[in-house]
Amino acid sequence: MRAVAYDTYGGNEVLAPTTRPRPKVGPGEILIRVRSAAVNPVDWKVMAGGLDGLMDVVFPVVPGWDVAGVVEQVGFDTPEFAPGDEVYSYARRDYVHGGTFAELVTVAARDAAPKPAGLSWDEAAGLPLAGLTAYQTLVRLGTGPEDTVLVHGAAGGVGTFAVQIAVALGARVIGTASPANHDRLRALGAEPVAYGDGLEGRVRDLAPAGVTVAADYVGGVLDTTLAVLREGGRHASIADDRVVGAGGRWMWARPDGAGLRALAALVDEGRLTVPVAAVFPLEQVADAFELSRAGHTHGKIVIRVSE
């Protein structure tokens, strides 16, 4: 099968088109023919060796953890799916090796879900990792209608989903972003505030009693979070492990088919949309990584593997 892979840690120079064997399909797994896969910053950070102390790596590595495609084969004891099913998944394994920037990828059935009917292949591929990160953060913090939620990095890849999900959960949402993104946040249901110096005061102007939930998707904002968090409030970060010592949660999304089904339900209800900023063919993964590194896109960067 066609794929893009790397044989050693490094930058874009280590990426190369390749041909890989057809993946084996174990018990409880499904083989997905990839239609689209999405780029996340973790993909090129892993390639640079950034998670070497955390996860085992088996070279050559096919990068990519997000996928949307069609079930081609199911393993033994996999009644949840059948060939021909349209699915999507956050396909991270416990080690780094066979990712989604390839024509075929195997995924544990428990980590997949039916593709939302209202999303294109590109949109569906862009939802799993970032969507689950936002969803799991807010759910674990017990977010509900009585909450005022502060979303740090509300216009970013994860923050955009967090705003929509928190609104769907019935919460009031205050989102930090540059002024250029404030109209986008208002359209999603958030009350925008500019980040940077004076953020605490701007949040207090909107929520004099403080916020009850704070979700940090950018890092470096712990002091502000603690300054505006109401007594008994809950907070978490995906970017700053210091939250643990301050009574918060440090989180990293887990593959979760049930969570993907919950996200699909929000899509079907018209409460969750997936912005796509750019689409690249499989042979241009390096260009997609370069765009991701620049950090200026408003929406997901997608690798279209097949039509």
Secondary structure, 3 states (H helix, E strand, C coil): CEEEEECCCCCHHHCEEEECCCCCCCCCEEEEEEEEEEECHHHHHHHCCCCCCCCEEEEEEECCCEEEEEEEEECCCCCCCCCCCEEEEECCCCEEEECCCECEEEEEHHHEEECCCCCCHHHHHCCHHHHHHHHHHHHHCCCCCCCEEEEECCCCHHHHHHHHHHHHCCCEEEEEECHHHHHHHHHHCCEEEECCCCHHHHHHHHCCCCEEEEEECCCCCHHHHHHHEEEEEEEEECCCHHHHHHCCEECCCCCCHHHHHHHHHHHHCCCCCCCEEEEEEHHHHHHHHHHHHHCCCCCEEEEECCC
